Amino acid sequence: MDDFYLPIADRPENWTEIPGGNMDLSRFRQEVLLPARRGETVFYRPFDCRSQTLREAQPLPRRPLTVVEGSYSHHPELTGQYDLKLFLTCSREEQARRLQAREGAYYQTFLTCWIPAEERYLRSCGIEEADVLRLDTSTFFES
């Protein structure tokens, strides 16, 4: 879902308060879900956060299984689009460890903006309760 952010200029003024207010769910539905359901090759245009533009269309050939991942992939606007939904989670400690390793100095922005926005979305849309399977990944990568 990270390829389907809305450009900052197109987001509602209060987008951080709107569950999925930073996502272009309509474009995701048109470019990915509908063609995939019809068994067609999917052509999607990844959003480039740095330039705030859509990149060149990327083909995804037809496959027997299509996996959609990302926090907002379970948004209520996408209800009924999937054959199976799986909710992956981890402990707060593991989330912090993973984000710090991945984001470095940008981690603070996750603490103040992205994590609170995602938690509001999960709470207000009842995402965890609505999904078929729930899997805790906290210990998946332990050696």
Stockholm file with secondary structure:
# STOCKHOLM 1.0

chainA/1-143         MDDFYLPIADRPENWTEIPGGNMDLSRFRQEVLLPARRGETVFYRPFDCRSQTLREAQPLPRRPLTVVEGSYSHHPELTGQYDLKLFLTCSREEQARRLQAREGAYYQTFLTCWIPAEERYLRSCGIEEADVLRLDTSTFFES
#=GR chainA/1-143 SS CGGGBCCGGGSCTTGGGSTTTTBCHHHHIIIIIHHHHTTCCEEECCEETTTTEECCCEEECCCSCCCCCSGGGGCGGGTTCCSCCEEEECCHHHHHHHHHHHHGGGHHHIIIIIHHHHHHHHHHHTHHHHCSEEEECTTTTCC
#=GC SS_cons         CGGGBCCGGGSCTTGGGSTTTTBCHHHHIIIIIHHHHTTCCEEECCEETTTTEECCCEEECCCSCCCCCSGGGGCGGGTTCCSCCEEEECCHHHHHHHHHHHHGGGHHHIIIIIHHHHHHHHHHHTHHHHCSEEEECTTTTCC
//
